[in-house]
Amino acid sequence: MQERLDSVYITYWSLLDPLCQSQSLPYLFSLTRGGYRIGLITFEQPRWRMTPEQSEAKRLELASQGIEWHPMRYHKRPQLLSTFYDIAAGSFVAARLAKRSSASVIHGRAAVASAIAAMASELAGTRLFVDADGPLSQEYVDAGVWKEGSIGHRLTAWGERRAMELADVVAVLTTHRKQEVTSWLSHTPIHVLPCAVDLQRFEPLPGSRRALRAELGLKGTVFVYAGKPGGWYDTEEMVAFMVAAKDVFDPLTLLVLTREDPTAFAASCEDAQIPLVVRAVNPAEMPDYLSSADVGLCFLRPFPSKLSCSPIKVGEYLACGLPVLSTSGCGDYDWLIETESIGAVVANSERDAYPGAVRELERVLKDPGIRDRCRDAARRWVGLDEVVAPRYQEIYQTLTRPDD
């Protein structure tokens, strides 16, 4: 007999995908610690494939923490049609699981999973929680995957909106996105749930700082960038900023933490004569490497969708005590960085503004309490246990409450 579940949670990420590891599982663990039992549906990509023995070990590990894992196969081709197939198949599996387990909620994280959750909720007659993330339809246009007005863009935008319209509760990442959707979701509760950071994991580590700076040969003020080069992130402008920073911070080093091809950084830094250190770092090592730096970088291209984003890297920088240099249009972080005086914000691609931002960083870094203030801001605004997990608990309390 199927054991009763409180909710079925769907993500289009693979279980071992860092996004699932940092932005799904910690939230689910906080819910199961609160007494909820959850069915987890993931879509497993070849990149994150496990052996049958590894999958079984993960299934047992999750089960011991109150999570019943149901992996599904991710399909990539043909583009668009493969996603429609995954939505249909996922909807059937989620609805069947919800009915068999008497789950009262189906919860979808991000656009594709929310579409699956919306269809499954209709089939199973459950409540629907759309955990929306940013607008995928606009992100794909910004990234050049689709043209604005193309069939992929229009269908995805319609699906995102329709899922929200059907939802009992909606969560978004930023206040900007909340304002956008409020006009057509006037009777639906909308929560702002930024990407969280676990302050138990991410913290300043003085011992790692000393050891890694010596091991890696990090000189002077160290600026760190964590994540993929290119795409939504403007590699060229980060290096241009480093050139401006040399007038004040000399020596300095750019530390790039990525598992992707760093060629774009390497070529630009060589031309600009910026000392560069690149390391492929696994998630468990990230707090150590961030602790070795002095400033975190987040240069986004000026795309409309980025007003609705919540970069995980920025919360992790702050939790490790690093002030942040960000471009404008970075979700709610513009406001937070400037209000809390924990870094500097520059207008996108406006290089005339870089010297002023350098001077502001110089001022901020002279504050002996800056690391504590950065960490405190992370705790109050994006802390997993302090902010985001309690909000999920409140939402689940409402959604799993029996009908009056």
BATOR-906526 format. One record per residue (C-alpha): residue number from 0; x, y, z. Coordinates in Angstrom, 3 decimals. Layout:
<rs>
{r NUM, {X, Y, Z}};
...
</rs>
This chain:
<rs>
{r 0, {0.000, 0.000, 0.000}};
{r 1, {1.266, 3.468, -0.921}};
{r 2, {2.337, 5.409, 2.176}};
{r 3, {0.560, 8.739, 2.538}};
{r 4, {2.360, 11.851, 1.255}};
{r 5, {1.553, 15.464, 2.032}};
{r 6, {2.796, 16.791, -1.291}};
{r 7, {4.317, 15.840, -4.616}};
{r 8, {7.239, 18.119, -5.492}};
{r 9, {8.365, 18.319, -9.132}};
{r 10, {11.599, 19.739, -10.468}};
{r 11, {12.921, 19.562, -14.025}};
{r 12, {16.440, 19.354, -12.604}};
{r 13, {18.332, 16.113, -12.005}};
{r 14, {18.879, 15.035, -8.424}};
{r 15, {22.652, 15.673, -8.568}};
{r 16, {22.334, 18.964, -10.454}};
{r 17, {23.810, 21.683, -8.198}};
{r 18, {20.548, 23.631, -8.528}};
{r 19, {18.592, 20.713, -7.115}};
{r 20, {21.198, 20.209, -4.422}};
{r 21, {21.150, 23.852, -3.318}};
{r 22, {17.640, 25.051, -4.200}};
{r 23, {15.331, 22.038, -3.875}};
{r 24, {16.646, 19.464, -1.443}};
{r 25, {17.457, 21.875, 1.423}};
{r 26, {13.905, 23.245, 1.245}};
{r 27, {12.427, 19.752, 1.176}};
{r 28, {14.562, 18.631, 4.107}};
{r 29, {13.319, 21.600, 6.120}};
{r 30, {9.733, 20.579, 5.321}};
{r 31, {10.266, 16.947, 6.244}};
{r 32, {11.864, 18.011, 9.518}};
{r 33, {8.582, 19.826, 10.131}};
{r 34, {6.705, 16.554, 9.761}};
{r 35, {5.724, 16.612, 6.087}};
{r 36, {6.234, 13.604, 3.836}};
{r 37, {7.044, 14.482, 0.247}};
{r 38, {7.178, 12.678, -3.072}};
{r 39, {10.013, 14.045, -5.241}};
{r 40, {9.940, 13.784, -9.033}};
{r 41, {13.151, 14.681, -10.877}};
{r 42, {14.136, 14.478, -14.549}};
{r 43, {17.502, 12.791, -14.858}};
{r 44, {19.901, 14.045, -17.530}};
{r 45, {22.882, 12.048, -18.872}};
{r 46, {25.281, 14.578, -17.367}};
{r 47, {24.151, 13.611, -13.863}};
{r 48, {23.595, 9.906, -14.500}};
{r 49, {24.112, 7.508, -11.588}};
{r 50, {24.682, 3.783, -11.601}};
{r 51, {21.759, 1.629, -10.420}};
{r 52, {23.621, 1.067, -7.158}};
{r 53, {24.126, 4.798, -6.652}};
{r 54, {20.477, 5.523, -7.456}};
{r 55, {19.302, 2.929, -4.962}};
{r 56, {21.578, 4.370, -2.289}};
{r 57, {20.164, 7.844, -2.954}};
{r 58, {16.611, 6.512, -2.851}};
{r 59, {17.215, 4.934, 0.574}};
{r 60, {19.006, 8.051, 1.848}};
{r 61, {16.106, 10.281, 0.830}};
{r 62, {13.544, 7.851, 2.212}};
{r 63, {15.264, 7.998, 5.597}};
{r 64, {14.602, 11.755, 5.554}};
{r 65, {10.946, 11.564, 4.588}};
{r 66, {11.299, 11.942, 0.801}};
{r 67, {10.044, 9.359, -1.686}};
{r 68, {12.090, 9.774, -4.862}};
{r 69, {10.686, 9.078, -8.328}};
{r 70, {13.305, 9.761, -11.034}};
{r 71, {12.157, 10.181, -14.631}};
{r 72, {14.127, 10.377, -17.857}};
{r 73, {14.837, 13.829, -19.313}};
{r 74, {14.376, 14.190, -23.077}};
{r 75, {16.270, 16.854, -25.041}};
{r 76, {15.463, 16.225, -28.702}};
{r 77, {13.625, 17.193, -30.758}};
{r 78, {13.595, 20.615, -29.114}};
{r 79, {10.228, 21.739, -27.763}};
{r 80, {8.490, 18.470, -28.646}};
{r 81, {10.702, 16.607, -26.181}};
{r 82, {9.704, 19.076, -23.453}};
{r 83, {6.027, 18.606, -24.288}};
{r 84, {6.556, 14.858, -23.962}};
{r 85, {8.202, 15.290, -20.544}};
{r 86, {5.349, 17.554, -19.415}};
{r 87, {2.732, 14.993, -20.459}};
{r 88, {4.587, 12.032, -18.966}};
{r 89, {5.436, 13.921, -15.792}};
{r 90, {1.833, 15.061, -15.359}};
{r 91, {0.584, 11.490, -15.533}};
{r 92, {3.178, 10.177, -13.054}};
{r 93, {2.641, 13.078, -10.618}};
{r 94, {-1.153, 12.786, -10.746}};
{r 95, {-1.027, 9.032, -10.209}};
{r 96, {1.394, 9.436, -7.284}};
{r 97, {-0.765, 12.164, -5.721}};
{r 98, {-3.919, 10.038, -5.977}};
{r 99, {-2.296, 6.863, -4.647}};
{r 100, {-0.706, 8.674, -1.712}};
{r 101, {-3.641, 11.038, -0.955}};
{r 102, {-1.343, 14.048, -1.315}};
{r 103, {-3.142, 17.335, -0.884}};
{r 104, {-0.601, 19.516, -2.759}};
{r 105, {1.347, 19.314, -6.007}};
{r 106, {4.306, 21.698, -5.996}};
{r 107, {6.240, 22.655, -9.151}};
{r 108, {9.602, 24.462, -9.034}};
{r 109, {10.335, 26.662, -12.094}};
{r 110, {8.519, 26.899, -15.408}};
{r 111, {8.490, 23.380, -16.868}};
{r 112, {7.895, 21.712, -13.507}};
{r 113, {5.102, 24.186, -12.784}};
{r 114, {3.414, 23.259, -16.069}};
{r 115, {3.631, 19.603, -15.061}};
{r 116, {2.295, 20.407, -11.603}};
{r 117, {-0.624, 22.418, -13.014}};
{r 118, {-1.746, 19.572, -15.282}};
{r 119, {-1.246, 16.955, -12.571}};
{r 120, {-3.168, 19.034, -10.048}};
{r 121, {-6.129, 19.233, -12.423}};
{r 122, {-6.025, 15.465, -12.968}};
{r 123, {-5.638, 14.586, -9.297}};
{r 124, {-7.855, 17.298, -7.808}};
{r 125, {-5.190, 18.675, -5.461}};
{r 126, {-4.095, 22.143, -4.483}};
{r 127, {-1.372, 23.710, -6.619}};
{r 128, {1.777, 25.546, -5.518}};
{r 129, {3.600, 27.241, -8.404}};
{r 130, {7.150, 28.027, -7.286}};
{r 131, {7.827, 30.114, -10.353}};
{r 132, {11.462, 31.231, -10.398}};
{r 133, {12.106, 33.696, -13.250}};
{r 134, {10.151, 33.931, -16.535}};
{r 135, {11.706, 31.178, -18.664}};
{r 136, {10.048, 32.463, -21.828}};
{r 137, {11.840, 35.825, -21.512}};
{r 138, {15.101, 34.215, -20.372}};
{r 139, {15.252, 32.133, -23.560}};
{r 140, {14.624, 35.225, -25.676}};
{r 141, {17.341, 37.115, -23.800}};
{r 142, {19.760, 34.226, -24.244}};
{r 143, {19.095, 34.054, -27.992}};
{r 144, {17.549, 30.585, -27.850}};
{r 145, {14.217, 31.878, -29.207}};
{r 146, {13.134, 34.958, -31.064}};
{r 147, {10.528, 37.098, -29.358}};
{r 148, {7.111, 36.085, -30.680}};
{r 149, {8.323, 32.658, -31.869}};
{r 150, {6.137, 29.641, -31.193}};
{r 151, {8.426, 28.471, -28.383}};
{r 152, {8.352, 31.889, -26.749}};
{r 153, {4.588, 32.299, -27.039}};
{r 154, {3.718, 28.780, -25.857}};
{r 155, {6.059, 28.985, -22.877}};
{r 156, {4.783, 32.423, -21.867}};
{r 157, {1.203, 31.151, -22.097}};
{r 158, {2.058, 28.049, -20.056}};
{r 159, {3.796, 30.088, -17.351}};
{r 160, {0.869, 32.429, -17.012}};
{r 161, {-1.742, 29.672, -17.114}};
{r 162, {0.007, 27.684, -14.376}};
{r 163, {0.033, 30.764, -12.150}};
{r 164, {-3.644, 31.436, -12.857}};
{r 165, {-4.528, 27.906, -11.748}};
{r 166, {-2.369, 28.037, -8.619}};
{r 167, {-3.599, 28.292, -5.057}};
{r 168, {-0.282, 29.911, -4.096}};
{r 169, {2.479, 31.448, -6.227}};
{r 170, {6.089, 32.143, -5.249}};
{r 171, {8.495, 34.345, -7.227}};
{r 172, {12.111, 35.334, -6.685}};
{r 173, {11.919, 39.142, -6.565}};
{r 174, {9.641, 42.042, -5.718}};
{r 175, {9.877, 43.169, -9.359}};
{r 176, {8.418, 39.875, -10.562}};
{r 177, {5.729, 40.036, -7.885}};
{r 178, {4.663, 43.441, -9.167}};
{r 179, {4.555, 42.085, -12.733}};
{r 180, {2.266, 39.164, -11.953}};
{r 181, {0.072, 40.872, -9.365}};
{r 182, {-1.900, 42.679, -12.086}};
{r 183, {-3.326, 39.382, -13.340}};
{r 184, {-3.204, 37.396, -10.091}};
{r 185, {-5.097, 39.820, -7.890}};
{r 186, {-6.811, 37.075, -5.850}};
{r 187, {-3.875, 34.675, -5.500}};
{r 188, {-1.409, 34.819, -2.578}};
{r 189, {2.028, 35.721, -3.995}};
{r 190, {5.192, 35.219, -1.952}};
{r 191, {8.715, 36.459, -2.642}};
{r 192, {11.102, 33.564, -2.001}};
{r 193, {14.664, 34.412, -3.134}};
{r 194, {17.219, 31.700, -3.801}};
{r 195, {18.432, 30.777, -0.335}};
{r 196, {21.901, 30.251, 1.079}};
{r 197, {22.673, 27.837, 3.902}};
{r 198, {24.665, 29.834, 6.420}};
{r 199, {25.626, 26.633, 8.211}};
{r 200, {27.652, 25.703, 5.111}};
{r 201, {28.665, 29.085, 3.732}};
{r 202, {30.661, 31.097, 6.256}};
{r 203, {34.036, 32.875, 6.412}};
{r 204, {36.778, 30.302, 6.971}};
{r 205, {39.993, 32.059, 8.061}};
{r 206, {42.075, 28.882, 7.952}};
{r 207, {41.019, 28.091, 4.386}};
{r 208, {41.624, 31.723, 3.438}};
{r 209, {45.242, 31.625, 4.554}};
{r 210, {45.952, 28.195, 3.089}};
{r 211, {44.356, 28.795, -0.322}};
{r 212, {45.841, 32.249, -0.816}};
{r 213, {49.275, 30.711, -0.301}};
{r 214, {48.545, 27.595, -2.377}};
{r 215, {47.016, 29.484, -5.325}};
{r 216, {49.397, 32.440, -5.200}};
{r 217, {46.567, 34.944, -4.740}};
{r 218, {48.063, 38.427, -4.510}};
{r 219, {46.568, 41.626, -3.121}};
{r 220, {42.832, 42.210, -3.322}};
{r 221, {41.131, 39.111, -4.720}};
{r 222, {37.981, 39.490, -6.801}};
{r 223, {36.081, 36.232, -7.248}};
{r 224, {33.544, 35.122, -9.843}};
{r 225, {31.742, 31.803, -9.306}};
{r 226, {29.729, 30.161, -12.083}};
{r 227, {29.500, 29.839, -15.839}};
{r 228, {31.346, 32.370, -18.013}};
{r 229, {29.285, 34.041, -20.717}};
{r 230, {25.577, 33.641, -21.378}};
{r 231, {23.705, 36.005, -19.076}};
{r 232, {26.975, 36.897, -17.333}};
{r 233, {29.190, 39.523, -18.958}};
{r 234, {32.766, 38.240, -18.899}};
{r 235, {34.143, 41.136, -20.945}};
{r 236, {32.752, 43.792, -18.612}};
{r 237, {34.044, 41.980, -15.517}};
{r 238, {37.559, 42.164, -16.944}};
{r 239, {37.030, 45.817, -17.951}};
{r 240, {36.096, 46.542, -14.350}};
{r 241, {39.235, 44.788, -13.144}};
{r 242, {41.297, 47.131, -15.355}};
{r 243, {39.653, 50.119, -13.660}};
{r 244, {40.197, 48.532, -10.245}};
{r 245, {43.971, 48.296, -10.837}};
{r 246, {44.221, 52.062, -10.374}};
{r 247, {43.257, 51.608, -6.706}};
{r 248, {43.840, 47.966, -5.852}};
{r 249, {47.359, 47.027, -6.831}};
{r 250, {48.177, 44.207, -6.727}};
{r 251, {44.935, 42.392, -7.417}};
{r 252, {43.884, 38.958, -8.688}};
{r 253, {40.800, 37.623, -10.434}};
{r 254, {39.778, 34.190, -9.108}};
{r 255, {37.297, 32.314, -11.321}};
{r 256, {35.543, 29.245, -9.912}};
{r 257, {33.924, 27.317, -12.733}};
{r 258, {33.567, 23.846, -14.175}};
{r 259, {32.959, 25.294, -17.636}};
{r 260, {35.459, 26.397, -20.286}};
{r 261, {37.233, 29.519, -18.926}};
{r 262, {38.760, 30.502, -22.290}};
{r 263, {36.822, 33.779, -22.496}};
{r 264, {38.232, 34.890, -19.137}};
{r 265, {41.740, 33.725, -19.992}};
{r 266, {41.939, 35.598, -23.296}};
{r 267, {40.501, 38.839, -21.894}};
{r 268, {42.696, 38.787, -18.796}};
{r 269, {45.832, 38.122, -20.829}};
{r 270, {45.101, 41.085, -23.089}};
{r 271, {44.398, 43.324, -20.084}};
{r 272, {47.313, 41.985, -18.019}};
{r 273, {45.040, 40.963, -15.165}};
{r 274, {46.413, 38.116, -12.999}};
{r 275, {43.957, 35.227, -13.309}};
{r 276, {43.540, 32.008, -11.327}};
{r 277, {40.919, 29.466, -12.444}};
{r 278, {39.779, 26.440, -10.476}};
{r 279, {37.090, 23.808, -11.055}};
{r 280, {35.552, 23.580, -7.607}};
{r 281, {32.953, 21.099, -6.395}};
{r 282, {30.052, 22.447, -4.285}};
{r 283, {31.495, 21.174, -1.012}};
{r 284, {34.677, 23.218, -1.543}};
{r 285, {32.981, 26.465, -2.519}};
{r 286, {32.930, 28.066, 0.985}};
{r 287, {36.691, 27.493, 1.303}};
{r 288, {37.485, 29.140, -2.021}};
{r 289, {35.092, 32.049, -1.508}};
{r 290, {36.697, 32.700, 1.866}};
{r 291, {40.031, 33.250, 0.117}};
{r 292, {38.628, 36.277, -1.759}};
{r 293, {37.794, 39.870, -0.835}};
{r 294, {35.017, 40.888, -3.288}};
{r 295, {32.386, 38.886, -5.180}};
{r 296, {31.516, 39.775, -8.799}};
{r 297, {28.126, 39.478, -10.497}};
{r 298, {28.018, 41.198, -13.887}};
{r 299, {24.742, 40.476, -15.657}};
{r 300, {23.928, 41.548, -19.179}};
{r 301, {21.098, 44.137, -19.298}};
{r 302, {18.304, 41.669, -20.056}};
{r 303, {14.698, 42.218, -18.888}};
{r 304, {14.475, 38.738, -17.345}};
{r 305, {17.322, 39.477, -14.931}};
{r 306, {15.075, 41.863, -12.999}};
{r 307, {13.292, 38.704, -11.867}};
{r 308, {16.398, 36.686, -10.973}};
{r 309, {18.030, 35.858, -7.659}};
{r 310, {21.610, 34.716, -8.374}};
{r 311, {22.637, 32.008, -5.948}};
{r 312, {26.249, 33.165, -6.122}};
{r 313, {25.450, 36.564, -4.572}};
{r 314, {23.902, 35.046, -1.454}};
{r 315, {26.894, 32.726, -1.139}};
{r 316, {29.346, 35.635, -1.494}};
{r 317, {27.590, 37.560, 1.268}};
{r 318, {27.335, 34.541, 3.565}};
{r 319, {31.123, 34.133, 3.269}};
{r 320, {31.585, 37.777, 4.253}};
{r 321, {32.314, 39.196, 0.799}};
{r 322, {30.997, 42.575, -0.339}};
{r 323, {29.527, 42.380, -3.852}};
{r 324, {30.164, 44.346, -7.027}};
{r 325, {27.060, 43.923, -9.199}};
{r 326, {25.576, 45.458, -12.297}};
{r 327, {22.174, 47.097, -12.076}};
{r 328, {19.091, 45.053, -12.877}};
{r 329, {20.144, 42.106, -10.701}};
{r 330, {16.785, 41.304, -9.134}};
{r 331, {16.421, 42.682, -5.599}};
{r 332, {20.171, 42.728, -4.980}};
{r 333, {20.590, 46.279, -6.368}};
{r 334, {18.494, 47.596, -3.521}};
{r 335, {20.045, 45.332, -0.888}};
{r 336, {23.672, 46.122, -1.791}};
{r 337, {23.099, 49.876, -1.807}};
{r 338, {20.789, 49.996, 1.224}};
{r 339, {23.045, 47.865, 3.415}};
{r 340, {26.280, 49.403, 2.021}};
{r 341, {27.734, 45.958, 1.371}};
{r 342, {29.339, 46.606, -2.016}};
{r 343, {28.662, 48.696, -5.097}};
{r 344, {26.282, 48.670, -8.064}};
{r 345, {27.248, 49.905, -11.535}};
{r 346, {25.022, 50.585, -14.508}};
{r 347, {25.316, 47.863, -17.137}};
{r 348, {28.230, 48.401, -19.532}};
{r 349, {28.711, 52.033, -18.458}};
{r 350, {32.460, 52.005, -18.022}};
{r 351, {32.539, 55.658, -17.008}};
{r 352, {30.885, 54.511, -13.760}};
{r 353, {33.580, 51.954, -12.933}};
{r 354, {36.052, 54.333, -11.218}};
{r 355, {33.305, 55.516, -8.858}};
{r 356, {32.382, 51.921, -8.024}};
{r 357, {36.057, 51.152, -7.356}};
{r 358, {36.252, 54.047, -4.892}};
{r 359, {33.050, 52.851, -3.195}};
{r 360, {34.530, 49.370, -2.836}};
{r 361, {37.695, 50.878, -1.403}};
{r 362, {35.586, 52.666, 1.211}};
{r 363, {33.540, 49.548, 2.026}};
{r 364, {36.600, 47.318, 2.375}};
{r 365, {38.165, 49.698, 4.898}};
{r 366, {35.236, 49.012, 7.262}};
{r 367, {36.601, 46.517, 9.835}};
{r 368, {33.100, 45.114, 10.308}};
{r 369, {32.298, 44.590, 6.624}};
{r 370, {32.489, 40.784, 6.674}};
{r 371, {30.106, 40.585, 9.618}};
{r 372, {27.710, 43.038, 7.952}};
{r 373, {27.687, 41.057, 4.703}};
{r 374, {26.956, 37.859, 6.545}};
{r 375, {24.257, 39.530, 8.605}};
{r 376, {22.567, 40.830, 5.435}};
{r 377, {22.602, 37.308, 3.982}};
{r 378, {21.082, 35.946, 7.170}};
{r 379, {18.255, 38.495, 7.235}};
{r 380, {17.357, 38.446, 3.528}};
{r 381, {18.266, 35.090, 1.964}};
{r 382, {19.155, 32.773, 4.847}};
{r 383, {17.795, 29.253, 4.347}};
{r 384, {16.925, 28.517, 7.969}};
{r 385, {16.307, 32.142, 8.905}};
{r 386, {14.063, 33.333, 6.045}};
{r 387, {13.239, 31.009, 3.161}};
{r 388, {12.542, 27.675, 4.867}};
{r 389, {10.153, 29.241, 7.425}};
{r 390, {8.191, 30.835, 4.567}};
{r 391, {7.869, 27.438, 2.901}};
{r 392, {6.626, 26.011, 6.186}};
{r 393, {3.947, 28.717, 6.385}};
{r 394, {2.827, 28.052, 2.805}};
{r 395, {2.611, 24.303, 3.414}};
{r 396, {0.644, 24.837, 6.614}};
{r 397, {-1.934, 26.731, 4.569}};
{r 398, {-2.020, 24.348, 1.606}};
{r 399, {-2.194, 21.113, 3.615}};
{r 400, {-4.901, 22.401, 5.956}};
{r 401, {-8.154, 20.467, 5.439}};
{r 402, {-10.965, 22.311, 3.659}};
{r 403, {-13.365, 23.998, 6.034}};
</rs>
